[in-house]
Amino acid sequence: MRTTNQETRETIKKRIEDTINGICTAYGAKGNLDYTYGYDAVVNDAGLYSFVKDIAVKVLPDIEIAEMKPMMGGEDFSAYSAIAPAFFATIGAGPTDGEYFEGHHPKFRVDEAALPIGTAMYVAFVLHTSQVVGG
């Protein structure tokens, strides 16, 4: 079950349990739910959002920054935020010509002109990390 936050995730599990119990009670049966959680939703740290955005604008003043809308894709990156504040960002590297395919599609293509931009961004984040961790 994929959700955009933990509260909704727990609500869905509870409603499934309640539905099973209600149907079983109505028919004199017993039910059991074996519910396995996958990865949590990726929720970006607000402080890191400001950091990433500020650094991006400093390093590449003409960069276009677009906020991603919540989506239901599965992502194991959320496990990092259980350990420390985390921020998940992407760099638009889709082709400028032809048809666009998502990252796991066999026809996915990368516009290699985005690679130096991505590299510059990650290097800048590392060089400015002391602003976030207080070093």
KELOVEX-237534 format. One line per field, with one value per residue: residue number from 1; y, z, x of N, C-alpha, C in turn. Coordinates in Angstrom, 1 decimal, always signed. Atoms other than C-alpha are relative to their C-alpha. Layout:
REM KELOVEX-237534
pos	(NUM, ...)
n.yy	(Y, ...)
n.zz	(Z, ...)
n.xx	(X, ...)
ca.yy	(Y, ...)
ca.zz	(Z, ...)
ca.xx	(X, ...)
c.yy	(Y, ...)
c.zz	(Z, ...)
c.xx	(X, ...)
This chain:
REM KELOVEX-237534
pos	(1, 2, 3, 4, 5, 6, 7, 8, 9, 10, 11, 12, 13, 14, 15, 16, 17, 18, 19, 20, 21, 22, 23, 24, 25, 26, 27, 28, 29, 30, 31, 32, 33, 34, 35, 36, 37, 38, 39, 40, 41, 42, 43, 44, 45, 46, 47, 48, 49, 50, 51, 52, 53, 54, 55, 56, 57, 58, 59, 60, 61, 62, 63, 64, 65, 66, 67, 68, 69, 70, 71, 72, 73, 74, 75, 76, 77, 78, 79, 80, 81, 82, 83, 84, 85, 86, 87, 88, 89, 90, 91, 92, 93, 94, 95, 96, 97, 98, 99, 100, 101, 102, 103, 104, 105, 106, 107, 108, 109, 110, 111, 112, 113, 114, 115, 116, 117, 118, 119, 120, 121, 122, 123, 124, 125, 126, 127, 128, 129, 130, 131, 132, 133, 134, 135)
n.yy	(-1.2, -1.2, -1.2, -1.1, -0.3, +1.2, +0.0, +0.6, +1.5, +0.7, -0.1, +1.0, +1.3, +0.2, +0.2, +1.4, +0.9, -0.2, +0.6, +1.4, +0.4, -0.2, +1.1, +1.3, +0.0, +0.1, +1.4, +1.0, +0.5, -0.7, -0.4, -0.4, -0.8, +0.0, -1.2, -0.3, -1.3, -0.2, -1.2, -1.2, -1.0, -0.9, -1.4, -0.8, -0.9, -1.4, -0.7, +0.4, -0.5, -1.3, +0.1, +0.4, -1.0, -1.1, +0.4, +0.1, -1.3, -0.6, +0.7, -0.1, -1.0, +0.2, +1.3, +0.0, +0.9, +0.4, +1.0, +1.2, +0.4, +1.3, +1.1, +1.3, +0.9, +0.6, -0.5, +0.4, -1.1, -0.4, +0.6, -0.9, -1.0, +0.6, -0.1, -1.4, -0.8, +0.4, -0.7, +0.7, -0.9, +0.5, -1.0, +0.3, +0.5, +0.7, -0.5, -1.2, +0.3, +1.3, +0.4, +0.1, +1.2, -0.1, +0.6, +1.4, +0.5, +0.4, -1.0, -1.2, -0.6, -1.2, -1.1, +0.0, -1.4, -0.2, +0.7, -1.1, -0.8, +0.8, +0.1, -1.3, -0.1, +0.9, -0.5, -1.1, +0.5, +0.5, -1.1, -0.9, +0.9, -0.6, -0.9, +0.8, +0.8, -0.9, +0.2)
n.zz	(+0.0, +0.1, -0.5, -0.1, -1.4, -0.9, -0.6, +1.0, +0.1, -1.2, +0.1, +1.0, -0.6, -1.0, +0.8, +0.5, -1.2, -0.4, +1.1, -0.2, -1.3, +0.1, +0.8, -0.8, -1.1, +0.6, +0.4, -1.0, +0.4, -0.5, +1.1, -0.4, +1.0, +0.0, +0.7, +0.0, +0.4, +0.9, -0.3, -0.4, +1.0, +0.0, -0.4, +0.0, -1.1, +0.4, +0.0, +1.1, +1.2, +0.1, +0.2, +1.4, +0.9, -0.1, +0.6, +1.4, +0.6, -0.1, +0.9, +1.4, -0.1, +1.1, -0.1, -0.2, -1.1, +0.0, -1.1, +0.4, -0.7, -0.6, +0.9, -0.6, +0.3, -1.1, -0.1, -1.2, -0.6, -1.2, -1.1, -0.5, -0.9, -1.3, -0.6, +0.0, +1.0, +1.4, +1.0, +1.2, +1.1, +1.3, +1.0, +1.3, +1.0, +1.1, +1.3, +0.5, +1.3, -0.1, -1.0, -1.3, -0.7, -1.4, -0.3, +0.1, +1.3, +0.8, +1.0, -0.7, +0.5, -0.7, +0.7, -0.7, -0.3, -1.4, -0.9, -0.6, -0.9, -1.2, -0.7, -0.7, -1.2, -1.1, -0.6, -0.8, -1.2, -0.9, -0.5, -0.9, -1.0, -1.3, -0.3, -0.5, -1.2, -1.1, -0.1)
n.xx	(+0.9, -0.9, +0.6, -0.9, -0.4, +0.2, +1.3, +0.9, -0.4, +0.6, +1.5, +0.3, -0.1, +1.1, +1.3, +0.0, +0.2, +1.3, +0.9, -0.1, +0.6, +1.5, +0.5, -0.1, +1.0, +1.3, +0.2, -0.4, -1.3, -1.2, -0.9, -1.4, -0.6, -1.5, -0.3, -1.5, -0.3, -1.1, -0.6, +0.8, +0.0, -1.1, +0.4, -1.2, -0.2, +0.2, -1.3, -0.8, +0.6, -0.6, -1.4, -0.2, +0.5, -1.0, -1.3, +0.3, +0.1, -1.3, -0.9, +0.5, +1.0, +1.1, +0.6, +1.4, +0.3, +1.4, +0.3, +0.7, +1.3, -0.1, +0.3, +0.2, -1.0, -0.7, -1.4, -0.7, -0.7, +0.7, -0.7, -1.0, +0.6, +0.2, -1.3, -0.4, +0.8, -0.3, +0.6, +0.0, +0.2, -0.4, -0.5, +0.6, -1.0, +0.7, -0.4, +0.7, +0.7, +0.5, +0.9, -0.5, +0.4, -0.4, -1.3, -0.1, +0.5, -1.1, -0.3, -0.4, -1.2, -0.4, -0.6, -1.3, -0.3, +0.3, -1.0, -0.8, +0.8, +0.1, -1.3, -0.3, +0.9, -0.4, -1.2, +0.3, +0.6, -1.1, -0.9, +0.8, +0.7, -0.2, +1.1, +1.1, -0.4, -0.6, -1.4)
ca.yy	(+0.0, +3.3, +6.6, +10.0, +10.0, +7.6, +8.7, +7.7, +4.4, +3.5, +4.6, +2.3, -0.7, -0.1, +0.1, -3.1, -4.8, -3.3, -4.5, -8.0, -8.2, -6.8, -9.3, -12.2, -11.2, -10.9, -14.5, -16.1, -16.5, -15.6, -13.6, -12.7, -10.0, -10.5, -7.0, -6.3, -2.8, -1.8, +1.4, +4.6, +7.5, +9.8, +13.1, +15.7, +17.6, +21.3, +22.6, +20.6, +21.8, +25.4, +24.4, +22.6, +25.3, +28.1, +26.2, +25.4, +29.0, +30.1, +27.5, +27.7, +31.0, +30.2, +26.8, +26.1, +24.6, +22.8, +21.2, +17.7, +16.7, +13.8, +10.5, +6.9, +5.4, +3.0, +4.4, +2.9, +6.3, +6.8, +4.5, +7.2, +9.7, +7.2, +7.7, +11.4, +14.4, +13.6, +15.2, +13.5, +15.5, +14.8, +16.5, +16.8, +14.7, +13.6, +14.0, +17.3, +15.6, +12.5, +10.6, +10.7, +7.4, +7.1, +5.9, +2.2, +1.9, +0.0, +2.9, +5.5, +7.9, +10.5, +13.9, +13.7, +17.6, +17.2, +15.2, +18.3, +20.1, +17.2, +16.8, +20.6, +20.4, +17.4, +18.8, +22.1, +20.3, +18.5, +21.7, +23.6, +20.7, +22.5, +25.0, +22.2, +20.1, +23.0, +22.3)
ca.zz	(+0.0, -1.0, +0.7, +1.0, +4.8, +7.7, +9.2, +6.0, +5.9, +9.4, +8.7, +5.6, +7.5, +10.3, +7.8, +6.2, +9.6, +10.5, +7.2, +7.7, +11.3, +10.4, +7.6, +9.7, +12.6, +10.3, +9.1, +12.3, +10.9, +12.0, +9.9, +10.0, +8.2, +7.5, +6.6, +5.6, +5.4, +2.5, +2.5, +4.1, +1.9, +0.9, +2.8, +2.2, +5.2, +5.0, +6.1, +3.5, +0.9, +1.6, +1.6, -1.8, -3.4, -2.2, -3.3, -6.7, -7.4, -6.3, -8.4, -11.5, -11.4, -14.6, -13.3, -13.5, -10.2, -10.2, -7.1, -7.7, -6.9, -4.6, -6.5, -5.7, -7.0, -4.7, -3.4, -0.9, -0.3, +2.5, +4.7, +4.9, +6.6, +9.4, +10.2, +9.4, +7.7, +4.0, +0.8, -2.5, -5.7, -9.3, -12.2, -15.4, -17.8, -20.2, -23.9, -25.5, -28.7, -29.2, -26.9, -23.1, -21.1, -17.3, -15.7, -15.5, -19.0, -21.4, -23.8, -21.2, -22.6, -20.8, -22.2, -21.4, -21.4, -17.9, -16.5, -15.9, -14.3, -11.9, -11.1, -10.3, -8.0, -6.0, -5.6, -4.4, -1.9, -0.5, -0.3, +1.5, +3.8, +6.8, +6.6, +7.4, +9.9, +11.8, +10.9)
ca.xx	(+0.0, +1.6, +0.7, +2.2, +2.4, +2.5, -0.8, -2.7, -0.8, -1.9, -5.5, -5.6, -4.3, -6.8, -9.7, -8.7, -8.5, -11.9, -13.5, -12.1, -13.3, -16.8, -17.3, -16.1, -18.3, -21.3, -20.7, -19.5, -16.0, -12.5, -10.1, -6.4, -4.6, -0.9, +0.1, +3.7, +4.9, +7.2, +9.2, +7.8, +6.8, +9.6, +9.1, +11.7, +13.1, +12.0, +15.4, +17.2, +14.7, +15.8, +19.4, +19.2, +17.2, +19.6, +22.7, +21.1, +20.3, +23.8, +25.6, +23.4, +21.5, +19.5, +18.4, +14.7, +13.5, +10.2, +8.6, +7.6, +4.0, +3.5, +3.5, +2.9, +6.1, +8.0, +11.3, +13.7, +15.3, +12.8, +14.9, +17.6, +15.2, +14.7, +18.4, +18.9, +17.1, +16.9, +16.1, +15.2, +15.6, +15.9, +17.6, +15.7, +17.7, +15.0, +15.6, +14.8, +13.7, +11.6, +9.4, +9.9, +10.0, +10.3, +13.5, +12.8, +11.4, +13.5, +13.4, +14.5, +17.1, +19.2, +20.1, +23.8, +23.9, +22.4, +25.3, +27.6, +24.7, +24.0, +27.6, +28.0, +24.9, +26.1, +29.6, +28.2, +26.0, +29.0, +31.1, +28.3, +27.2, +28.8, +25.9, +23.5, +25.4, +26.9, +30.5)
c.yy	(+1.2, +1.2, +1.1, +0.4, -1.2, +0.0, -0.7, -1.5, -0.8, -0.1, -1.1, -1.4, -0.2, -0.2, -1.3, -1.0, +0.1, -0.7, -1.5, -0.5, +0.2, -1.1, -1.3, -0.1, -0.2, -1.5, -1.1, -0.6, +0.7, +0.4, +0.4, +0.8, -0.1, +1.2, +0.3, +1.4, +0.0, +1.3, +1.1, +0.9, +0.9, +1.4, +0.8, +0.9, +1.5, +0.8, -0.3, +0.5, +1.4, +0.0, -0.3, +1.0, +1.2, -0.3, -0.1, +1.3, +0.7, -0.6, +0.2, +1.0, -0.1, -1.3, +0.2, -1.0, -0.2, -0.9, -1.1, -0.2, -1.3, -1.1, -1.3, -1.0, -0.6, +0.5, -0.4, +1.1, +0.4, -0.6, +0.9, +1.0, -0.6, +0.1, +1.5, +0.8, -0.3, +0.8, -0.7, +1.0, -0.7, +1.1, -0.4, -0.4, -0.7, +0.6, +1.2, -0.2, -1.5, -0.3, -0.2, -1.3, +0.1, -0.9, -1.5, -0.6, -0.4, +1.0, +1.4, +0.5, +1.2, +1.0, +0.2, +1.5, +0.3, -0.5, +1.1, +0.8, -0.8, -0.1, +1.3, +0.1, -0.8, +0.5, +1.3, -0.3, -0.5, +1.2, +0.9, -0.8, +0.6, +1.0, -0.7, -0.7, +0.8, -0.2, +1.2)
c.zz	(+0.0, +0.4, +0.0, +1.4, +0.9, +0.6, -0.9, -0.1, +1.1, -0.1, -1.0, +0.6, +1.0, -0.7, -0.6, +1.1, +0.4, -0.9, +0.2, +1.2, -0.1, -0.9, +0.7, +1.1, -0.5, -0.4, +0.9, -0.3, +0.8, -1.2, +0.6, -1.1, +0.3, -0.8, +0.1, -0.6, -1.0, +0.5, +0.3, -1.3, +0.1, +0.4, +0.2, +1.3, -0.5, +0.0, -1.1, -1.3, -0.2, -0.4, -1.5, -1.0, -0.1, -0.7, -1.5, -0.7, +0.0, -1.1, -1.5, +0.0, -1.0, +0.1, +0.2, +1.1, +0.0, +1.2, -0.6, +0.8, +0.6, -1.0, +0.8, -0.3, +1.2, +0.0, +1.3, +0.7, +1.3, +1.2, +0.5, +1.0, +1.3, +0.8, +0.2, -0.9, -1.4, -1.0, -1.3, -1.1, -1.3, -0.9, -1.3, -1.0, -1.1, -1.3, -0.4, -1.3, +0.1, +1.1, +1.4, +0.6, +1.4, +0.2, -0.1, -1.3, -0.8, -1.1, +0.6, -0.7, +0.9, -0.9, +0.7, +0.3, +1.5, +1.0, +0.7, +1.0, +1.3, +0.8, +0.8, +1.2, +1.1, +0.6, +0.8, +1.3, +1.0, +0.6, +0.9, +1.1, +1.4, +0.4, +0.6, +1.3, +1.0, +0.1, -0.5)
c.xx	(+0.9, -0.9, +1.0, +0.4, -0.4, -1.4, -1.1, +0.3, -0.6, -1.5, -0.4, +0.1, -1.1, -1.4, -0.1, -0.3, -1.5, -1.0, +0.1, -0.8, -1.6, -0.6, +0.0, -1.0, -1.4, -0.3, +0.5, +1.4, +1.1, +0.9, +1.4, +0.6, +1.5, +0.5, +1.5, +0.2, +1.2, +0.7, -1.0, -0.1, +1.3, -0.5, +1.2, +0.0, -0.1, +1.3, +0.9, -0.6, +0.6, +1.4, +0.3, -0.4, +1.0, +1.3, -0.2, +0.0, +1.4, +1.0, -0.4, -1.2, -1.1, -0.7, -1.5, -0.3, -1.5, -0.3, -0.8, -1.3, +0.2, -0.4, +0.1, +1.1, +0.7, +1.4, +0.6, +0.8, -0.6, +0.7, +1.1, -0.6, -0.4, +1.3, +0.4, -0.9, +0.5, -0.7, +0.2, -0.3, +0.4, +0.5, -0.6, +1.0, -0.7, +0.4, -0.8, -0.7, -0.5, -0.9, +0.7, -0.4, +0.6, +1.3, +0.2, -0.5, +1.1, +0.5, +0.5, +1.4, +0.4, +0.6, +1.3, +0.5, -0.3, +1.0, +0.9, -0.8, -0.2, +1.2, +0.3, -0.9, +0.5, +1.3, -0.2, -0.7, +1.0, +0.8, -0.7, -0.7, +0.2, -1.1, -1.1, +0.3, +0.7, +1.5, +0.7)
